[in-house]
Amino acid sequence: MTKTLVINYTPRKGSYTKILFDEFVKLAKGKTEIRHLNLAETPPDLLLTKNLNLIMQWNQGKRDFSETELLILSNHHKLIEQVLEVDNIVLAFPIYNFTMPAAVKAWIDAIIVSDKTFSFSPKTGFTGLCANKKALSIIVSGFDYNTSNNVKEYASSTIKQNFDFIGIPTEQILAFGVDQNRDQLNSILRHAKSEIKTLIDSWFS
């Protein structure tokens, strides 16, 4: 049986993102082994003074860290192992202020690590090390970016670029306009749920 890491950031009461996330988990149950990471309850470490410099040293090739330094890096390495151990990744989050919440970005920053999820060679450049995996992003927004020419969101492109970088092809389900188009809310959620079912039938056939 395949293994699927399901990751959600859905702390808001009445979250539409959680509705769609729960729909995926419900439909996928029994078809794949589900492992769960709740970024609102156990957020990744932010890149701050004590850990950022250690990560940069790791990316530059250092491996002889002290026990204290390895303990600081352990949160990042645990999150990386969660990614490496599964076949599929599902990430569900809302858009806040045109992009992803800080905890989601912190998760991305934690897993993009040299010799873990990507490698670099002066001759060949960057290579993703996470082949043979698939990813889905479920992204919800109160504003309908699909119908806006002037206001842009950067969450969907950012997560796609990072998954691509580590070698994971990704699909996206975008439920935009849940607040702006309140009269269409049921239709928006119904369409997203239909997309989720279609993807699950494709992934776990």
N, C-alpha and C positions, 0 to 999 in steps of 0.2 A: 504494500500500500504506500502511496506517495505521502510525503509530509508537507504540510502547508503552515507557514508562519503567518498568523493573522495579527495585524498591528492596528490599533485604533487610538485616536486622540478624540475623545467624545465626552468631555466633562460637563458640557452644558445641559441643563435640564430640558427635556423635550427635543434633544438633538436629532435632526433629520439624518445626519451622518450616521448616528448610532442605529437608526431604523434600517438603513441600507447595509451597514456592517452586520447587524444581527441577521438580516435576510441572507447574506452570503453564508454566515456560519450555519444557519438553519438548513439551507439547501445543500451545503457541502458535508454536513455531518454524516458519518458513515461511509463517505466516498473517499476520504483522505484523512490521515492523522493530523489533527489540528493542534497547533501550539500557539499560545496566546501571549501577546505582549501589549499591555495597556500603558501607553506613554503618559497619560495623565496621572496614573498612580505610581509608576516607577519611571520617571523621566531620565533620559541619559544625562551624563555630566556635560555641562556647558564647557566650551573651550576657554578655560581661564588660565591664569599664570602657571599653576602647579602642574596641570596636565598638558596644556598646549605645547609647551617646550619639549616635554617627553615624547609626545606624538611626532613632533617635527624631527626629533633625533631618531625615532624609529624609522620614519620615512626616509631619512638620510642614511640608513643602514646600521645604526647602532643596535646591538642586541644584548650587551652585557650590562643590564640594569640591576640595581640593588633590589632587595626584597620589598623595601618601602616603595620604590619607583614602580615595580611590577604590580604592587597592590593598587597604586593610583591608576595604572593602565588597565587593571582587570575589568573595570566596568565596560570599557571600550571593547576589549577582547571577548568578553562574554556576549556582547551584542553581535559581534562579527561571527562568532561560532554559531549563534542562532541562525544567521543567514546561511552559513556554509553547510549546515546540517540538513536543510530542507530542500524540497524540489520547487516549491512555489511560495511567493510572498504576496500577501494582500495588505495594502496600506490604506486606511480610511481616515480622512481628516477634513475639516472645513477650511475655507479660505478666510483669513482675517487680514484686513488692510492690504489687500491685493496679493498676498502670498501665504505661505504655510505658517502655522503656529511655531513658536520657538522650539517646542519640544520635538516636533517633527524634523525641523532642520538640525537639531542636536543629534537626532538618531542618524540622519544622513552623514553628518560630520563624524560620527563615531564609527561608521562602518566603511568609510572610504579611506582605507589604510594600505600602504605599500606592502607588497608581498603577502597580503592577506586577501584582499579583494581586487587588487590591480597590481601590475608590475610595470616597470619602465626600463627601456633599453635605449641608449643613444642611437642605435641603428634602426630599431623598429618602432620606437616611441612607446606609447601607453598600450597595455593589453589588459582587458578585463579577465579576471580569474574565476568568474562565477558562471561559466558556461553551463548549458543544460538545465537552466532554471527558467521560470516564468514569473512575471509580476503583474499585478493588477493594482491600480490606484483608483479608489473611490473618493471623488472630490466633490464637496458640496459648497455652494455659495448662495447667500441671500440675494446677491446682485446677479443679473443676467448678463454675463460678459459676452455671450454669444451674439447679442443684439447691439452691442456698444462698439462704436468706432473710435471713441476717445479714451475710454477707461480700459486698461489692460490688467490682466492677472498674470502672475509669474510663477504660480505654484505648479501648474501642470507641466510647464516646460522645464522647470528646475528638477522635479522628481524624475521626469523622463530622461533628462541629460545624465543624471547621476546613475540611474539604473543602466542606461546604455554604456556608461563609462566602465562599469564593472562587469559588463558582458551579459546583462539580463534584458531580453526583450520585454517590453511592457505594454500593457493595454490600459486604457483609462475609461472610466465611467464618470461623466461630468453631469452632476445635477445642479444646474445653475438657475437662479431666479426664484428660489423657494420663498423668499420674502417679497421681492419686487413683484412677482406674478402670483400673488397669494391665491387668486381665483383659479390658477392652473396647478396648484400644489399637488393635488391628488394625481393629476396626469403626469407631472414631472417625476413623482416618486414611483408611479406605476411603470413608467417607461424605464427608469433606472433598474427597477426590480426585474423587468423583463430582460434587460441587458445582462444582469447578474446571472439569471437562469441560463441564458444562452451560453455565457462563458463557462459556467460550471458544467454544462452538458458537453462542451468542447474539451475542457481540461480533463474531466474525469470519466470520459466515455469508455 
